[in-house]
């Protein structure tokens, strides 16, 4: 998406980074012509980040499904590891 001079000026004034804009656009909730990533949603993402860190420590997680059923799960270190 193209940025206007206006948003660049406001981002600079308000200490809002490009990464913050990207997160808001990716994980925020659309409401009309605006996208909002509020404190509550950001906290949920932080909890998800903690879970992702655990998955990284395990080397990954694989979940096997069949139709609508979860069959099994295991640590996944990647192919040839």
N, C-alpha and C positions, 0 to 999 in steps of 0.2 A: 504494500500500500504506500502511496506517495504521501510524504509529510509536507504540510504547509509551513511557511515561516512562522505563522501564529503558534502552531503546536510546538515547534522547536524553541521559540522564545518562552512559552509557558513551562515547558519541560525544564528548561534551564533555570527559570525563576523558582520553580517548586521542587527542584531536586529529584525529578522523575527521569529515570534512565530508559534507554531503548529496551533493555531487558525487562523492565517493569511493564512497559507498553506491550511487549510481545507476550508476557505472561497473562496480562489482562485480556488481550485479544484471544489467547488460546484457551484459557480456563474460566474467563468471566462469563457472566450471564447477560445476554442481549436483552435490552429493554428499549424498544423503539429504535432510535438511531444512536444509542450509546451502549457501551459494554462496561459492566461493573464487576470488578473483582474486589469484594469487600473483605473486611477483617475476618469474618467467620469462615468464608470460603478459603481465604489464604491459610488460616489455621488448619483446615482440613487437608490442604495440600501439604502443609508441613508434616502432618501425621503420615501422609502417603510417602513423603520423602524419607521418613525414618524407616518405613517398611521397605522402600526401594534400597536403602543402604543395607538392610539385612539380606535382601536378595542378592545384592552385589557381593557381600561377604560369602554367600553360599556358592557363588559362581553362576547363579541363575536358578530358575525354577521352571520345570516343565509340568504341565497339567494335561492329562490325557482324558479326552471326552468321547462319548458315543451318544449321538443325538443330543438329548437334553440332560444326560447323566454325566457326572464327574466320576471317572473310573479310578484314576490314581494320580499321584504327584510325586516328583522326585527332584533332587538337586541336579542341576544341569550345568556341567562345566564346559560344554561346547564339544564340537566334533573333534575327535582325535586327541582329546586331552587325557 
